[in-house]
Amino acid sequence: MAPPPAPPPATAPPPPSLTGSPFTSDTFTSATFVMVGRGPALALAAVWLLTRVGMLLLLLRDDLGIGGVGREVALYEHWYGQFATGTFPPGDVTWQYPPGAGLVIMAPGILPSLTYFQAFVALALLADAVITLALARADSERVTHGAWYWVCGLPLLLHLPLARYDVHTTALAVLALLAVNARSTGAHQLGGALAGIGAMVKVWPALVLIGTPRGRTTREAWTAAVTAAVALVATLALFFSGSFGFLRQQGNRGIQIESLGGTALALARAAGVWPGRVEFRYGSFEYVGPYVSSLGHLALLLTVIALGWLLLWRVRARRWTPATPLDAAFAAVLLFTVTSRVISPQYMIWLLGLAAVCLTSRSTVMRPVALLLLPAAALSSLAYPVLYLDVLAGTPAGLTVMAVRNALLLAAALLAARRLWTSTVATPAAE
């Protein structure tokens, strides 16, 4: 009797395709070894530590390009002295922040054994670490796209993030967005409260609630946000005078040289068709001359149009995925950034943080937009502090860097809006 035929030899599963986008889930996971586990977690921690040490060393030297990135912390320390007297900075044109910013400025006082500079940088690193841990923990699908994106993307801004309080604000926005996207009522309320506090620190975190699912989640999150914001403002107004002095300074802002409007004026000046000049006003370099006021009004109009589009999107949206609240928040902040009269380099911290949150979800449609932000962040560092003198003088190098950076931001904003609309509003035939 013939023996039974031998079973066919086992074949190994085919290797993952490496021909797709580096941010498609299968490709990115296999190519970069980011499956969640002890090894990758240690790798993430090691990369975070190495890059942050490098950023800290750059800040301690602070001589790259124009230098003086850390001088902003000295301004914060000056304001800290004002708060010690029980008042917001009186008549200071550089104070242009909501009342909650005072809490961040006063926070280094909780570390009395350190100098103000040391304490501020330590708290910035702490906020950075909190963002990294939150992103890694939010990665329920076992791919740490978001955490790796943040850890590797933030150093593209060199040492700037350690000398600005935007990392602290981004931490509030990231935690708020992740909490609102959870399932429980308590998480929605916590996320709303964090967004409300963030809005009182730097306004833009309120936008993270634009994509909350309709119904109970929206009511819970927005109620908590308004309650937290009102409570914070009332408390600060009780203990400090001049809480709303910042409104006078914001209304007089012009066109900052790094904004999209500023790039248009710089190109016009280089072509000899605009006779304006650069002046240091309200804590930044702005353009002064004909048509600047009109361009500022146009920027405000575009911001209002962006808000109207976002409200229209919310009314028309029909399909909601777990990533929709994340994608909507990212698109909203991008739109408000590119239409602003001011685009300081630290604004890139906000965008990198929200892009990282989107990448914690496999269903996000913002991967191409997140990729556009990486060269934009690198060019932002090239513009400031490396080539800032060229940007101020309007040399060919300075004009090129700013034009390409702002073109990338504009393309990212338009692409984000289009992908948000087509993924939630447009019919399948339109897609």
C-alpha positions as a Python dict, from the first residue, in 0.01 Angstrom:
ca = {
    (1, 'M'): (0, 0, 0),
    (2, 'A'): (148, 332, -107),
    (3, 'P'): (220, 584, 171),
    (4, 'P'): (-5, 891, 180),
    (5, 'P'): (128, 1190, -10),
    (6, 'A'): (340, 1430, 192),
    (7, 'P'): (176, 1766, 273),
    (8, 'P'): (297, 2057, 61),
    (9, 'P'): (582, 2251, 221),
    (10, 'A'): (478, 2552, 424),
    (11, 'T'): (544, 2878, 252),
    (12, 'A'): (637, 3195, 431),
    (13, 'P'): (396, 3483, 398),
    (14, 'P'): (495, 3727, 125),
    (15, 'P'): (700, 4022, 245),
    (16, 'P'): (515, 4349, 286),
    (17, 'S'): (516, 4575, -13),
    (18, 'L'): (753, 4867, 19),
    (19, 'T'): (632, 5047, -290),
    (20, 'G'): (349, 5244, -136),
    (21, 'S'): (346, 5565, 57),
    (22, 'P'): (578, 5558, 360),
    (23, 'F'): (280, 5649, 574),
    (24, 'T'): (46, 5370, 463),
    (25, 'S'): (2, 5151, 765),
    (26, 'D'): (153, 4821, 640),
    (27, 'T'): (451, 4983, 471),
    (28, 'F'): (529, 5221, 754),
    (29, 'T'): (504, 4951, 1020),
    (30, 'S'): (727, 4701, 844),
    (31, 'A'): (980, 4947, 711),
    (32, 'T'): (1046, 5132, 1033),
    (33, 'F'): (1002, 4864, 1299),
    (34, 'V'): (749, 5053, 1503),
    (35, 'M'): (534, 4767, 1626),
    (36, 'V'): (447, 4845, 1986),
    (37, 'G'): (654, 4649, 2232),
    (38, 'R'): (941, 4687, 2471),
    (39, 'G'): (1209, 4721, 2201),
    (40, 'P'): (1036, 4990, 1994),
    (41, 'A'): (929, 5172, 2309),
    (42, 'L'): (1292, 5187, 2420),
    (43, 'A'): (1392, 5300, 2072),
    (44, 'L'): (1136, 5577, 2084),
    (45, 'A'): (1262, 5685, 2427),
    (46, 'A'): (1624, 5675, 2307),
    (47, 'V'): (1551, 5887, 2001),
    (48, 'W'): (1355, 6133, 2213),
    (49, 'L'): (1642, 6163, 2459),
    (50, 'L'): (1911, 6204, 2192),
    (51, 'T'): (1721, 6462, 1992),
    (52, 'R'): (1621, 6663, 2297),
    (53, 'V'): (1979, 6669, 2425),
    (54, 'G'): (2080, 6805, 2085),
    (55, 'M'): (1807, 7071, 2101),
    (56, 'L'): (1916, 7165, 2452),
    (57, 'L'): (2279, 7201, 2346),
    (58, 'L'): (2177, 7428, 2059),
    (59, 'L'): (1977, 7641, 2302),
    (60, 'L'): (2266, 7669, 2545),
    (61, 'R'): (2494, 7791, 2266),
    (62, 'D'): (2218, 7995, 2098),
    (63, 'D'): (2449, 8128, 1827),
    (64, 'L'): (2298, 7968, 1519),
    (65, 'G'): (2226, 8222, 1247),
    (66, 'I'): (2093, 8542, 1399),
    (67, 'G'): (2110, 8383, 1746),
    (68, 'G'): (1915, 8498, 2048),
    (69, 'V'): (1635, 8241, 2028),
    (70, 'G'): (1639, 8217, 2407),
    (71, 'R'): (1582, 8589, 2455),
    (72, 'E'): (1209, 8525, 2451),
    (73, 'V'): (1244, 8348, 2786),
    (74, 'A'): (1396, 8666, 2930),
    (75, 'L'): (1080, 8848, 2821),
    (76, 'Y'): (871, 8583, 2996),
    (77, 'E'): (1079, 8639, 3310),
    (78, 'H'): (1010, 9011, 3287),
    (79, 'W'): (637, 8939, 3270),
    (80, 'Y'): (678, 8701, 3563),
    (81, 'G'): (794, 8998, 3768),
    (82, 'Q'): (480, 9189, 3663),
    (83, 'F'): (256, 8905, 3777),
    (84, 'A'): (430, 8906, 4111),
    (85, 'T'): (290, 9256, 4162),
    (86, 'G'): (-65, 9136, 4091),
    (87, 'T'): (-111, 9273, 3741),
    (88, 'F'): (-87, 9167, 3381),
    (89, 'P'): (186, 9357, 3191),
    (90, 'P'): (42, 9712, 3186),
    (91, 'G'): (74, 9899, 2856),
    (92, 'D'): (319, 9641, 2716),
    (93, 'V'): (263, 9612, 2341),
    (94, 'T'): (438, 9276, 2333),
    (95, 'W'): (177, 9120, 2564),
    (96, 'Q'): (-74, 8986, 2314),
    (97, 'Y'): (-197, 8669, 2480),
    (98, 'P'): (-520, 8566, 2656),
    (99, 'P'): (-521, 8570, 3037),
    (100, 'G'): (-448, 8198, 3072),
    (101, 'A'): (-101, 8254, 2927),
    (102, 'G'): (-13, 8407, 3261),
    (103, 'L'): (-32, 8064, 3421),
    (104, 'V'): (235, 7931, 3185),
    (105, 'I'): (453, 8235, 3245),
    (106, 'M'): (421, 8191, 3621),
    (107, 'A'): (469, 7812, 3613),
    (108, 'P'): (852, 7818, 3645),
    (109, 'G'): (799, 7956, 3994),
    (110, 'I'): (707, 7605, 4110),
    (111, 'L'): (1075, 7511, 4070),
    (112, 'P'): (1243, 7763, 4302),
    (113, 'S'): (1572, 7577, 4309),
    (114, 'L'): (1626, 7656, 3939),
    (115, 'T'): (1670, 7984, 3759),
    (116, 'Y'): (1371, 8102, 3560),
    (117, 'F'): (1539, 8001, 3234),
    (118, 'Q'): (1625, 7654, 3363),
    (119, 'A'): (1278, 7599, 3504),
    (120, 'F'): (1107, 7715, 3184),
    (121, 'V'): (1313, 7480, 2967),
    (122, 'A'): (1257, 7192, 3211),
    (123, 'L'): (880, 7245, 3191),
    (124, 'A'): (897, 7265, 2810),
    (125, 'L'): (1075, 6929, 2803),
    (126, 'L'): (817, 6789, 3043),
    (127, 'A'): (533, 6904, 2816),
    (128, 'D'): (714, 6751, 2520),
    (129, 'A'): (748, 6419, 2704),
    (130, 'V'): (380, 6423, 2800),
    (131, 'I'): (285, 6468, 2434),
    (132, 'T'): (509, 6178, 2334),
    (133, 'L'): (364, 5945, 2597),
    (134, 'A'): (7, 6045, 2514),
    (135, 'L'): (60, 5980, 2144),
    (136, 'A'): (220, 5641, 2208),
    (137, 'R'): (-57, 5541, 2447),
    (138, 'A'): (-327, 5653, 2202),
    (139, 'D'): (-192, 5419, 1939),
    (140, 'S'): (-447, 5146, 1998),
    (141, 'E'): (-381, 4984, 1661),
    (142, 'R'): (-24, 4896, 1751),
    (143, 'V'): (149, 5140, 1519),
    (144, 'T'): (323, 5441, 1666),
    (145, 'H'): (306, 5670, 1363),
    (146, 'G'): (205, 5970, 1570),
    (147, 'A'): (465, 5933, 1844),
    (148, 'W'): (748, 5882, 1596),
    (149, 'Y'): (628, 6172, 1383),
    (150, 'W'): (632, 6405, 1685),
    (151, 'V'): (962, 6281, 1826),
    (152, 'C'): (1142, 6311, 1492),
    (153, 'G'): (952, 6613, 1358),
    (154, 'L'): (992, 6857, 1647),
    (155, 'P'): (1376, 6870, 1622),
    (156, 'L'): (1334, 7006, 1268),
    (157, 'L'): (1255, 7332, 1446),
    (158, 'L'): (1596, 7310, 1617),
    (159, 'H'): (1603, 7462, 1968),
    (160, 'L'): (1313, 7703, 1918),
    (161, 'P'): (1048, 7480, 2088),
    (162, 'L'): (1240, 7484, 2416),
    (163, 'A'): (1230, 7864, 2431),
    (164, 'R'): (861, 7917, 2354),
    (165, 'Y'): (553, 7827, 2553),
    (166, 'D'): (383, 7677, 2245),
    (167, 'V'): (487, 7325, 2347),
    (168, 'H'): (284, 7370, 2666),
    (169, 'T'): (-18, 7487, 2465),
    (170, 'T'): (21, 7203, 2217),
    (171, 'A'): (22, 6956, 2506),
    (172, 'L'): (-317, 7089, 2619),
    (173, 'A'): (-454, 7062, 2265),
    (174, 'V'): (-319, 6710, 2206),
    (175, 'L'): (-453, 6580, 2537),
    (176, 'A'): (-788, 6751, 2475),
    (177, 'L'): (-825, 6600, 2129),
    (178, 'L'): (-732, 6251, 2244),
    (179, 'A'): (-974, 6272, 2537),
    (180, 'V'): (-1264, 6403, 2328),
    (181, 'N'): (-1210, 6117, 2086),
    (182, 'A'): (-1252, 5859, 2364),
    (183, 'R'): (-1587, 5699, 2445),
    (184, 'S'): (-1674, 5795, 2800),
    (185, 'T'): (-1858, 6103, 2917),
    (186, 'G'): (-1583, 6179, 3166),
    (187, 'A'): (-1324, 6179, 2887),
    (188, 'H'): (-1535, 6413, 2675),
    (189, 'Q'): (-1569, 6654, 2965),
    (190, 'L'): (-1199, 6636, 3043),
    (191, 'G'): (-1111, 6698, 2679),
    (192, 'G'): (-1348, 6993, 2663),
    (193, 'A'): (-1206, 7142, 2982),
    (194, 'L'): (-850, 7110, 2850),
    (195, 'A'): (-952, 7273, 2522),
    (196, 'G'): (-1119, 7558, 2712),
    (197, 'I'): (-809, 7614, 2924),
    (198, 'G'): (-592, 7595, 2612),
    (199, 'A'): (-810, 7856, 2441),
    (200, 'M'): (-750, 8090, 2732),
    (201, 'V'): (-376, 8029, 2697),
    (202, 'K'): (-343, 8084, 2320),
    (203, 'V'): (-689, 8081, 2155),
    (204, 'W'): (-626, 7821, 1884),
    (205, 'P'): (-686, 7507, 2100),
    (206, 'A'): (-1058, 7589, 2087),
    (207, 'L'): (-1045, 7469, 1726),
    (208, 'V'): (-975, 7111, 1835),
    (209, 'L'): (-1345, 7078, 1918),
    (210, 'I'): (-1464, 7167, 1567),
    (211, 'G'): (-1493, 6801, 1467),
    (212, 'T'): (-1657, 6651, 1775),
    (213, 'P'): (-1938, 6411, 1673),
    (214, 'R'): (-2282, 6566, 1677),
    (215, 'G'): (-2506, 6511, 1975),
    (216, 'R'): (-2401, 6414, 2325),
    (217, 'T'): (-2024, 6430, 2264),
    (218, 'T'): (-2043, 6786, 2133),
    (219, 'R'): (-2267, 6900, 2419),
    (220, 'E'): (-2045, 6745, 2683),
    (221, 'A'): (-1719, 6874, 2536),
    (222, 'W'): (-1833, 7228, 2458),
    (223, 'T'): (-2013, 7271, 2791),
    (224, 'A'): (-1698, 7168, 2975),
    (225, 'A'): (-1485, 7395, 2755),
    (226, 'V'): (-1696, 7704, 2818),
    (227, 'T'): (-1721, 7628, 3190),
    (228, 'A'): (-1345, 7581, 3227),
    (229, 'A'): (-1264, 7893, 3023),
    (230, 'V'): (-1504, 8115, 3217),
    (231, 'A'): (-1385, 7980, 3551),
    (232, 'L'): (-1021, 8036, 3460),
    (233, 'V'): (-1075, 8390, 3335),
    (234, 'A'): (-1289, 8479, 3638),
    (235, 'T'): (-1025, 8348, 3877),
    (236, 'L'): (-743, 8538, 3706),
    (237, 'A'): (-950, 8856, 3691),
    (238, 'L'): (-1014, 8823, 4064),
    (239, 'F'): (-646, 8807, 4154),
    (240, 'F'): (-484, 9014, 3877),
    (241, 'S'): (-570, 9346, 3716),
    (242, 'G'): (-551, 9416, 3341),
    (243, 'S'): (-657, 9067, 3231),
    (244, 'F'): (-792, 9182, 2895),
    (245, 'G'): (-529, 9439, 2802),
    (246, 'F'): (-401, 9206, 2529),
    (247, 'L'): (-704, 9287, 2311),
    (248, 'R'): (-577, 9639, 2244),
    (249, 'Q'): (-243, 9508, 2123),
    (250, 'Q'): (-387, 9241, 1895),
    (251, 'G'): (-609, 9489, 1715),
    (252, 'N'): (-309, 9694, 1605),
    (253, 'R'): (-101, 9409, 1464),
    (254, 'G'): (24, 9448, 1107),
    (255, 'I'): (159, 9204, 848),
    (256, 'Q'): (444, 9000, 991),
    (257, 'I'): (725, 8930, 746),
    (258, 'E'): (688, 8551, 774),
    (259, 'S'): (317, 8540, 694),
    (260, 'L'): (174, 8468, 350),
    (261, 'G'): (86, 8834, 316),
    (262, 'G'): (437, 8925, 421),
    (263, 'T'): (583, 8704, 150),
    (264, 'A'): (361, 8874, -109),
    (265, 'L'): (484, 9216, 6),
    (266, 'A'): (846, 9099, 8),
    (267, 'L'): (819, 8975, -350),
    (268, 'A'): (652, 9301, -454),
    (269, 'R'): (929, 9501, -287),
    (270, 'A'): (1196, 9292, -458),
    (271, 'A'): (1025, 9355, -792),
    (272, 'G'): (1029, 9728, -723),
    (273, 'V'): (651, 9772, -728),
    (274, 'W'): (603, 9828, -353),
    (275, 'P'): (800, 10092, -158),
    (276, 'G'): (742, 9964, 196),
    (277, 'R'): (993, 9876, 466),
    (278, 'V'): (1042, 9647, 766),
    (279, 'E'): (996, 9772, 1123),
    (280, 'F'): (1005, 9603, 1463),
    (281, 'R'): (655, 9646, 1604),
    (282, 'Y'): (453, 9462, 1868),
    (283, 'G'): (733, 9217, 1938),
    (284, 'S'): (800, 9109, 1578),
    (285, 'F'): (920, 9241, 1243),
    (286, 'E'): (635, 9372, 1032),
    (287, 'Y'): (597, 9545, 698),
    (288, 'V'): (502, 9912, 698),
    (289, 'G'): (386, 10101, 392),
    (290, 'P'): (106, 10138, 137),
    (291, 'Y'): (-161, 9869, 120),
    (292, 'V'): (-45, 9699, 441),
    (293, 'S'): (-367, 9789, 622),
    (294, 'S'): (-577, 9663, 330),
    (295, 'L'): (-380, 9340, 322),
    (296, 'G'): (-438, 9298, 695),
    (297, 'H'): (-813, 9342, 648),
    (298, 'L'): (-802, 9086, 366),
    (299, 'A'): (-629, 8839, 596),
    (300, 'L'): (-902, 8887, 857),
    (301, 'L'): (-1168, 8839, 587),
    (302, 'L'): (-1002, 8515, 476),
    (303, 'T'): (-1001, 8396, 838),
    (304, 'V'): (-1374, 8464, 860),
    (305, 'I'): (-1426, 8277, 532),
    (306, 'A'): (-1226, 7983, 669),
    (307, 'L'): (-1446, 7978, 978),
    (308, 'G'): (-1756, 7989, 759),
    (309, 'W'): (-1627, 7698, 552),
    (310, 'L'): (-1561, 7495, 866),
    (311, 'L'): (-1915, 7559, 992),
    (312, 'L'): (-2054, 7464, 650),
    (313, 'W'): (-1847, 7146, 658),
    (314, 'R'): (-1983, 7058, 999),
    (315, 'V'): (-2341, 7103, 881),
    (316, 'R'): (-2287, 6906, 560),
    (317, 'A'): (-2069, 6624, 695),
    (318, 'R'): (-2245, 6287, 671),
    (319, 'R'): (-1975, 6027, 734),
    (320, 'W'): (-1790, 6022, 1066),
    (321, 'T'): (-1493, 5792, 1130),
    (322, 'P'): (-1282, 5768, 1446),
    (323, 'A'): (-1029, 5994, 1273),
    (324, 'T'): (-1275, 6266, 1167),
    (325, 'P'): (-1246, 6475, 1489),
    (326, 'L'): (-867, 6456, 1460),
    (327, 'D'): (-860, 6543, 1090),
    (328, 'A'): (-1104, 6832, 1135),
    (329, 'A'): (-901, 6987, 1416),
    (330, 'F'): (-582, 6965, 1209),
    (331, 'A'): (-747, 7115, 901),
    (332, 'A'): (-903, 7397, 1106),
    (333, 'V'): (-574, 7504, 1265),
    (334, 'L'): (-400, 7488, 926),
    (335, 'L'): (-662, 7713, 769),
    (336, 'F'): (-643, 7965, 1051),
    (337, 'T'): (-263, 7961, 1035),
    (338, 'V'): (-228, 8036, 664),
    (339, 'T'): (-490, 8314, 677),
    (340, 'S'): (-328, 8483, 976),
    (341, 'R'): (-146, 8816, 961),
    (342, 'V'): (126, 8652, 1171),
    (343, 'I'): (296, 8316, 1118),
    (344, 'S'): (567, 8293, 1379),
    (345, 'P'): (799, 7990, 1347),
    (346, 'Q'): (663, 7842, 1670),
    (347, 'Y'): (323, 7799, 1502),
    (348, 'M'): (476, 7493, 1338),
    (349, 'I'): (479, 7328, 1682),
    (350, 'W'): (97, 7335, 1685),
    (351, 'L'): (73, 7184, 1339),
    (352, 'L'): (325, 6908, 1407),
    (353, 'G'): (140, 6814, 1726),
    (354, 'L'): (-201, 6792, 1557),
    (355, 'A'): (-58, 6605, 1259),
    (356, 'A'): (90, 6355, 1503),
    (357, 'V'): (-251, 6305, 1666),
    (358, 'C'): (-403, 6231, 1324),
    (359, 'L'): (-138, 5967, 1263),
    (360, 'T'): (-244, 5772, 1571),
    (361, 'S'): (-552, 5664, 1373),
    (362, 'R'): (-535, 5422, 1082),
    (363, 'S'): (-842, 5584, 923),
    (364, 'T'): (-696, 5936, 898),
    (365, 'V'): (-694, 6103, 558),
    (366, 'M'): (-423, 6352, 656),
    (367, 'R'): (-108, 6149, 590),
    (368, 'P'): (-6, 6344, 277),
    (369, 'V'): (-70, 6670, 462),
    (370, 'A'): (149, 6556, 752),
    (371, 'L'): (429, 6481, 506),
    (372, 'L'): (409, 6832, 360),
    (373, 'L'): (462, 6979, 706),
    (374, 'L'): (803, 6817, 755),
    (375, 'P'): (988, 7018, 486),
    (376, 'A'): (784, 7323, 589),
    (377, 'A'): (917, 7283, 945),
    (378, 'A'): (1275, 7244, 822),
    (379, 'L'): (1241, 7557, 608),
    (380, 'S'): (1096, 7746, 904),
    (381, 'S'): (1417, 7679, 1095),
    (382, 'L'): (1620, 7782, 794),
    (383, 'A'): (1426, 8109, 785),
    (384, 'Y'): (1462, 8162, 1160),
    (385, 'P'): (1719, 8171, 1305),
    (386, 'V'): (1961, 8049, 1035),
    (387, 'L'): (1885, 8291, 748),
    (388, 'Y'): (1679, 8550, 931),
    (389, 'L'): (1900, 8838, 825),
    (390, 'D'): (1839, 8737, 464),
    (391, 'V'): (1465, 8722, 529),
    (392, 'L'): (1475, 9071, 681),
    (393, 'A'): (1679, 9211, 393),
    (394, 'G'): (1475, 9035, 127),
    (395, 'T'): (1775, 8870, -39),
    (396, 'P'): (1714, 8600, -303),
    (397, 'A'): (1796, 8330, -45),
    (398, 'G'): (1557, 8476, 213),
    (399, 'L'): (1279, 8524, -41),
    (400, 'T'): (1317, 8170, -173),
    (401, 'V'): (1304, 8010, 171),
    (402, 'M'): (995, 8204, 276),
    (403, 'A'): (816, 8158, -57),
    (404, 'V'): (869, 7782, -58),
    (405, 'R'): (781, 7743, 311),
    (406, 'N'): (458, 7939, 274),
    (407, 'A'): (370, 7763, -51),
    (408, 'L'): (400, 7431, 136),
    (409, 'L'): (177, 7560, 417),
    (410, 'L'): (-83, 7688, 171),
    (411, 'A'): (-77, 7360, -19),
    (412, 'A'): (-111, 7168, 309),
    (413, 'A'): (-411, 7378, 417),
    (414, 'L'): (-592, 7341, 84),
    (415, 'L'): (-517, 6969, 66),
    (416, 'A'): (-636, 6919, 424),
    (417, 'A'): (-963, 7101, 350),
    (418, 'R'): (-1019, 6903, 33),
    (419, 'R'): (-948, 6565, 193),
    (420, 'L'): (-1167, 6646, 493),
    (421, 'W'): (-1456, 6745, 264),
    (422, 'T'): (-1427, 6449, 27),
    (423, 'S'): (-1395, 6198, 311),
    (424, 'T'): (-1701, 6319, 501),
    (425, 'V'): (-1926, 6522, 273),
    (426, 'A'): (-1877, 6435, -93),
    (427, 'T'): (-2072, 6147, -244),
    (428, 'P'): (-1876, 5837, -356),
    (429, 'A'): (-1922, 5944, -719),
    (430, 'A'): (-1767, 6284, -644),
    (431, 'E'): (-1476, 6122, -462),
}
